[in-house]
Amino acid sequence: MAKRVLVINDIICSMRIAVCIKQVPDTTSVRIDPVTNTLMREGVASVTNPFDLQALEQALVLKDALAAEVTVISMGPPQAAETLRDALARGADRAFLVSSRAFGGADTLATTYTLAQTLRILYGNDTLPEFMLFGQQAVDGDTAQVGPGVSACLNVPLVTYVRSLEIRPDGSGFRARTSFDDGECTIDGKFPVVMTVGKDAAQARFASLFGTMSARAIEIPVLDEAAIHAEASRLGLKGSPTRVVSIDSPPVKTRGKVLPWGGDARELICAIRAAVAREERS
């Protein structure tokens, strides 16, 4: 796929945007197996990672303004196709599911390699899309490592915590506004670029009824390790130097004890000692 020349002022040419999205368990209904200390996914609803929806929205805003082509990619089990159909219903143009047993158990390093290799195969290493967008992080892992990892793997510049995007009038690059805990900044750059979209970006749009009905009829291509020309040693558990040893549920918060103002200080001291003793026993 040849890279297009962008001329924004006189002629609006289509740009290419790839958005990587992930299907995650609904965090309101996640349960932990008390024996194995792993997530119990059976019977738990899955949703699109909320941060990824904001990345998709940024892509769709550019599509509305510049006739951009938006491709969504998801790495996951076969049921992750529903996440891709939702993205198509919201306005994405193409979707690819990266799925194989060989990808199972991948940590962020193996996931980074798999997604980067997928982008290389779909677009070409020298003709990558103008934008490759990711959510800030996934709510089931909270590592915020995959977007930056793909940037390093592809040797492409990275901009994180993006809240808004615009294209230069001459089409030569972009201007991104980012938001951090200690303030905001504006970054100018050229294509191609990897970006992670932060929580302060625009609210994601809803899928239309027509879009939902149309998405159901679309056949989503499935790419396995052979399709993306991946090295087996870098996939799944084989390519993952880290392991999840255990997952614990957060402690249940109990209601605090209210002591009367101006009461006996000895009662407060006894309450603190009792709380410390309970903590030591647990």
Number of C-alpha atoms within 10 A of each C-alpha: 10 10 14 13 12 20 15 16 11 9 10 15 16 17 20 22 24 27 27 24 27 24 24 21 19 16 14 8 12 17 17 15 13 12 6 11 15 15 18 15 16 8 8 16 13 18 16 21 22 21 24 28 25 27 31 29 24 24 26 23 18 19 20 11 11 17 15 21 20 26 23 24 22 21 25 20 15 12 12 21 24 18 23 27 25 20 30 23 21 23 26 26 16 19 25 20 23 24 21 17 12 16 24 17 17 22 21 22 20 25 25 24 23 26 22 21 22 23 22 18 15 16 16 15 13 12 15 24 27 21 20 28 27 30 29 27 23 21 20 15 11 9 11 17 17 25 27 20 21 26 19 16 15 19 11 15 15 18 20 22 22 28 21 19 19 16 19 16 13 12 19 14 17 20 15 20 18 22 20 13 5 5 7 12 10 12 12 13 16 15 16 20 21 26 25 28 30 23 19 15 20 16 13 17 14 13 15 12 11 10 18 17 13 13 22 14 9 12 12 16 13 16 16 19 19 10 13 18 14 16 13 13 12 20 24 21 17 16 20 17 12 12 10 9 8 10 13 12 12 6 6 6 6 6 6 6 8 7 12 8 7 6 9 10 10 9 11 15 11 11 13 12 12 12 11 11 11 10 9 8 6 5
